[in-house]
Amino acid sequence: MSISADVPPFPPARRILAVATTYGAVAGAVAGLALTLMNGAQHLIWHGAHSPLRSAATILLGGVIIVLLRRKDHHLDALDSLIAEAEDPVAVHWRRTLHLCALGVVAVGFGGAVGPEAGLIAVVTELSTILARRITSMQEQHDVATLVGAVIACLLPEREQH
């Protein structure tokens, strides 16, 4: 009895390609939205008359908001991070993605960053981690299906050939 004939290849390459393409499109859309928010915040905050005092106050306010956002970052405490990741690792990465996006919008909007590149790279990196976990999960499912198929093939009595 051939095990490979009884256990179909799982996941097929086209499924991995579809998942990767979908996540890539989502990452592009999220990065595009983040960039739009960064540029919009920058335009809204810096629109109007400029003075050295206003510029200093604006940058200081942005720094205060970043500090407050960083205090809300639950991933600074290693134990909390490990527990949360063990419970639902994908949700943790989505929260990190949103948090990094918010930090990027504030940093660029309030003049604390030279450009949006760092924030966008951080957001896309978190989304890439979600994709990597998904593909790894698909591979683990494949490995389990192959193992179960092999065990079943070994336990089934040989069929008589007619």
Rosetta blueprint (number, residue, H / E / L):
1 M L
2 S L
3 I H
4 S H
5 A H
6 D H
7 V L
8 P L
9 P L
10 F L
11 P L
12 P L
13 A H
14 R H
15 R H
16 I H
17 L H
18 A H
19 V H
20 A H
21 T H
22 T H
23 Y H
24 G H
25 A H
26 V H
27 A H
28 G H
29 A H
30 V H
31 A H
32 G H
33 L H
34 A H
35 L H
36 T H
37 L H
38 M H
39 N H
40 G H
41 A H
42 Q H
43 H H
44 L H
45 I H
46 W H
47 H L
48 G L
49 A L
50 H L
51 S L
52 P H
53 L H
54 R H
55 S H
56 A H
57 A H
58 T H
59 I H
60 L H
61 L H
62 G H
63 G H
64 V H
65 I H
66 I H
67 V H
68 L H
69 L H
70 R H
71 R H
72 K L
73 D L
74 H H
75 H H
76 L H
77 D L
78 A H
79 L H
80 D H
81 S H
82 L H
83 I H
84 A H
85 E H
86 A H
87 E H
88 D L
89 P H
90 V H
91 A H
92 V H
93 H H
94 W H
95 R H
96 R H
97 T H
98 L H
99 H H
100 L H
101 C H
102 A H
103 L H
104 G H
105 V H
106 V H
107 A H
108 V H
109 G H
110 F L
111 G L
112 G L
113 A L
114 V L
115 G L
116 P L
117 E H
118 A H
119 G H
120 L H
121 I H
122 A H
123 V H
124 V H
125 T H
126 E H
127 L H
128 S H
129 T H
130 I H
131 L H
132 A H
133 R H
134 R H
135 I H
136 T H
137 S H
138 M H
139 Q H
140 E H
141 Q H
142 H H
143 D H
144 V H
145 A H
146 T H
147 L H
148 V H
149 G H
150 A H
151 V H
152 I H
153 A H
154 C H
155 L H
156 L L
157 P L
158 E L
159 R L
160 E L
161 Q L
162 H L
